[in-house]
Amino acid sequence: MTPEVTGLAAITQSPVKRSARVILTVAAAVSMARGQESLGPCDPASFNGRVCKVAIPHKGYCSGGAWVPVTYQQAYPYYYDSYQTYQTGGGLVTPVAAENCNRPGAGFFARHNVLRGGFGAIGSGRHHAGG
């Protein structure tokens, strides 16, 4: 016969707590597998919603003044939910700071949100010499 589990022990052994523990264990294992890399803005332990929202479509973020390329496999709500689960499970969150840096391959026009003109009517915004 198995003794009945009650009180705090019952809460910590509930299926919800166990699944949160599995998620946190997987998140920790993934972080460890990355080696010495710092946590990004979409990681539960360093989540910064504003920075994460920008990092996903830009495929990376700035850290220590350098561009860190990351291909995010999920949409923002997934990372937000992971953060909420981590925090609810007692995880300590230290949000990453928002930083600025230059992305590789992002020339002057991309960095300054300037659209380049094309041909015909599309490029009519360009100035030209002559009449």
N, C-alpha and C positions, 0 to 999 in steps of 0.2 A: 504494500500500500504506500502511496506517495503522500507525504504530509502536505497539507494545504498551505499555500503561500499567501500571506496577508500583509497589509500595511505597505511600508516603503518598498519592501522586497517585491511585492506584487506589481507596483508601479514601474520599478526599474526592469522588471522582466516581461512587461507587456509587449505585445507584437509591435506596437508603434515605437516604443523605445528601442526595441531590437533592430527594427528597420532603420531608424535614425542612426544607431550605432554602426550598422553595416555601411550606410552612406558615408558617415564620417571616416570609417576605416578605409573605405575605397578612396575617398578624397585624400586622406593622409598618404596612402600608398602611391597614388598618382603623383602627389607632390614630392615624395621621396624618390620616385623613379626619375623625376626631372633633374635630380642631382642638386646642385647648388643654385639653381635658378630662383629668382625671387618670385613671390606670388604676384599675380596680376590683378587687375581691377575687377575681374569677373570671378576670381577664386573666392570661395566662401569666407576664408579667414582674413581676406584683405579686401573684401567687396567695397567698391565705390560705385554706386549706381550711375552717376553722371558720367564718370570716366568709362565704365563698362559699356554704356549705350553708344559711346563714340568709338570705342575700341572694336566692337563687333563689325560694323560695316567697313572700318578702315583697316581691318585685319592686323591689328597690333596696337601698341600703346608706347608711351615714352616712360622710361625708367632710368633715373640717374643721368638724364640728359641725352640718352641714346634710344633709338627706335628698337623696340622688341617686336619682331613679327610673330603673330599668332593667328592661326586659322581657327576661328570658333565654329564648332559643329552645330551649335544650337542657337535659337533666337534668345533675345534678352530675357523673356519670362522664365526660361529654364534656369539661368544663372541666378536670377532674383529668388526663385523658389529654393534653389540649393542653399543660398545665403540664409534665407529665413529658417530653413530646416536646421542648418548648422548653428545659428544663433539660438533658436528655440531649444536645441539639444544641449545648450550650455557652452557652446564654442565661443572663444574670445575672438572678437573681430577688431582688427587694426586696419582701417581703411587706407588704401594707398593714396598718396597725394596726387592731385592733378598736376601734370607737368607739360611743358612745351618742348618740342625738339623738331628737327627736320626729318621727314620720312625719306628714305632712299627712293630715288626715282620720282619724287614729287618735286618737280622743278619750280621755277618762279611762279608760273601760272597756277599750278595746283596749290601751292602754299598760300597764294593770295586770292584764291577763289575767282580767278579771272578765266572766263571762257574764251577760247580761241575762235577766231572767225573761220569760216569754211569758204565754199565757192558760191557764187551767185548771191541770191537773196540772204543766204545764211551768213555770208561774210560781209554783208553790207555795212556792218558796224566799223569795219576797218577804214582808216583814212588812206587816201591815195593822193599822189601828186598829179597835178594836171586837171584837165577839165572835164 
